[in-house]
Each structure stands twice: as C-alpha cells, then as structure tokens.
Amino acid sequence: MSSEKNRLPSWKEFQAERESFSWPEGRKVAVIANVAYEAWSDGKVPGIGPMGNPLPQGAKDTNARSWGNYAKFQGLDRVLRILDRTKVTGSVMVSGILAERLPDNVKAILEAGHEIIGHSWAQDVVPALLDPDADRDNVAKTTQAIEAATGVKPKGWASPRSTPSDTTLMSLIDNGYDFHSDAMDADRPYLSHFDNGSIVSIPFAMDINDLPHSMRWGRSPAQYVEMFDDFLARALKSDDGAIIIDVTVHPHCYGRPGTAWAYEEVLAKASARDDIWMPTRAQVVEHFHKTK
C-alpha cells in the first residue's frame, strides 16, 4: 500500500508562504460558490431531516428521503437560476448515482458553464467506511458515470462528509484527478505526494455552509448572509495571508423558496466586488501551479 510522503515545512517556511502567496492581482480572499448536488443509494435515507421529533431506532425516515429528493429537480433548477442571475460560475459536487439516473440534469450543469466535481457514488457511500478495493471501485464508478453523462471526465473530487479513506487520494491519482477537497488542515492549497503521484489539496471550509448552518445550529437565512458579511469584512483587514471563503448550498436544503434568497444575496454581494476573486476549484489549482 502506498503512503503519503509530504514533508512538513519548517515554521519559517510556513510563515514565508503565508506572506508570499496571494490570489490573482494580489487579492487576499477567494470566494468559491459550491453546490452539493447529492442523492442516496436505493433503500438509504439522509441521516438528518427537517423534523424535530426523531423516529425510533431502526425506522426508515421516509420524510428525510422526500426532503433529500427535493434537490433532483426543484432545488437544482432554482440554484442554477441563481448562479445565472449573479453571473457566478459554480463548483458543483455531483453524486455518481445522479449522473447515471438523471444524466440530462447533470449535463445541464455543465452546459450552464459550471464545474462538475465527483462526490462519491452516493451520500451514504463514505470512502472512510470502504475497504481499499471498494474505495477504488467507488472512485472509478463515479468518474465513469459523470463522464458518460457529460462527455467530460471530472478533475476534482470531494467525498461525502469530506471523509476519505486512507487510500482515496491514491485512487484519485490513478483515475487522473488533479485535485480533491477532502482537506480541512490549511487555509491555502498545497500539493500532496504519494508513491503513485501527486494531487493538489484544496481545503474546504464549513463556515458558510447551509447544511450545518440550518440543520445543526438552527440559524436563519439572514444569519447566513450576516456571517458571510462579517467573515469577508474581517478577512480583508486581517494579516492572515490569502484565504478561501467557501460559500456552499445544498439544493435540498437552501435550494427552497424560503431560503435560497440567502445564497443568492451572498453571491450577488461577492460578484459585485473587485477586491475578491471568485474562481472555481479548478481555477484555484491552475493559479496554484502558476505560483510554484
């Protein structure tokens, strides 16, 4: 089994990188518009749902399944229209099962100009729960389904729950991936090295993410916007070096009429500014390579 072969920087090297790395034209902040277009395997249901009273252990939460299914058409349609109105190019994480069963929907994402990122076969297929062979098969199956639906092989990956196995990144390298977002240990992209090659790690942050925002913490759509405003204002004034602000929506969560406006308001505010950069995740990788 191959292993990761990264050399940790010295403290001085880390500080020098923080001071020297910036986004195009010296910008300090990159805002990425993420969309998590997700589905579950047959017989599986989301682990969370909108109802406050839990079912007895072992009961199938058909309410949560219906809630999750909102993404397939209604939620996706609304989110794509938001991206179009705000003239923002999104990074859309797509479950392989959606590419297989709703290929026209997934193709519509690409035809609208957005980036498609592999997001495992389904939300219940978490790589960390798979053995190496099943993990490798999951990457290959998801990749093939997306390519069959769109004619384009995805170059980026994000595992459900951002939780890869110890072999996932090596499987991604073997399948020709350029980057992954299963990292939460940095502010800026970095290169991860293995026996079978290298892959760019783009950190993924949960600060402005509708799912934990509403389903875990019970915050309002107005607070989603307020938190983004506060985060951006302080980031622009900080001495933290270049950072990424991930703005994430799940079409089955904030893709609904009462909440989607918050995602749109954040993207409209961000796209109207000239002091931040709004790339896709693939564009972050392109810039990263140019700096090395």
Secondary structure as UniProt FT lines:
FT   HELIX           11..20
FT   HELIX           24..26
FT   STRAND          29..37
FT   TURN            42..43
FT   TURN            57..58
FT   HELIX           62..69
FT   HELIX           71..75
FT   HELIX           76..86
FT   STRAND          91..94
FT   HELIX           96..101
FT   HELIX           103..111
FT   TURN            112..113
FT   STRAND          115..118
FT   TURN            123..124
FT   HELIX           127..129
FT   HELIX           132..150
FT   STRAND          156..157
FT   HELIX           160..162
FT   TURN            166..167
FT   HELIX           168..174
FT   TURN            175..176
FT   STRAND          179..180
FT   STRAND          190..194
FT   TURN            195..196
FT   STRAND          197..201
FT   STRAND          208..209
FT   HELIX           210..211
FT   HELIX           212..216
FT   HELIX           221..237
FT   STRAND          243..249
FT   TURN            251..255
FT   TURN            257..259
FT   HELIX           260..271
FT   HELIX           281..291
//
